[in-house]
Amino acid sequence: MRLRRQTQGATDQAEMPFLDHLDELRSRLIRALLALLVGMVIGLVAVTQWDVLGIVQRPIADLLPGEALNYSSVTTPFITILKLGFIVGLIAAFPYLAWQAWGFLSPALYESERKFAVPAIASGTILFIAGISMAYFLVLPLGLRILLNFFTFDELNPVIMINEYLTFAVRLILAFGLIFELPVVLVFLSLVGIVTPEGLAKYRRHAIVVMAVVSAFLTPADPYTMLAMMLPMMFLYELSVIMTRVIRRRRQEAEATSGEGSSA
């Protein structure tokens, strides 16, 4: 059994026995796991040497009595350090993980399209950092302020546990980082012929509904954080439509030039 790209002009490297595909996938997954392990070690060093917990706690510190989170189990500090180390390691290893993903998928591309590897990984890393930065500096603080001030009672004080807050904050921050990868994903799907600019434009309304559902699922579902995620997704979707059109036009021009050269 063989996997072959169904697009005219595919490279010979795009054809590969199915078992070789599995072996290639296994090899790259092992490298990715090793990168995550190294990243986690670096993350644990960073957590113990620098005030990473203070950085994570900063968006909610001003909203808490005593400006401190709480915990109720003796194992919580240790588990918290492990979680923070993994998160820092994941962020640090992201460029290498993206490189491994590109290396596995790149045989499905034309030789001329593989030159976009470095720009694509650099763009993906920048977008990922932009997403987590937007969540940390803008969405998370204001979202917490809205949620904690939704009902105010003089007799009640919020007792926020570190586990609950860390799960909430990390999910929101990483969700924004991954959502900001939308242009890179759609451009790649366009390169391999799975989506087209016309299809993206035609099903724009369907995509907006999906974005609303995803935003409601990944956020606390209050109107602010939901819109804060949905609006960037809509902008990135439209940016993807424009980018796929430009890339397809350049591909057509390159194929026309190549055809003229071969006929001459």
Secondary structure, 3 states (H helix, E strand, C coil): CEECCCCCCCCHHHCEEHHHHHHHHHHHHHHHHHHHHHHHHHHHHHHHHCCHHHHHHHHHHCCCHHHCCECCCCCHHHHHHHHHHHHHHHHHHHHHHHHHHHHHHHHHCCHHHHHHHHHHHHHHHHHHHHHHHHHHHHHHHHHHHHHHCCCCCCCCCCCCEHHHHHHHHHHHHHHHHHHCCHHHHHHHHHHCCCCCHHHHHHCHHHHHHHHHHHHHHHCCCCHHHHHHHHHHHHHHHHHHHHHHHHHHHHHHHHHHHHHHHHHC
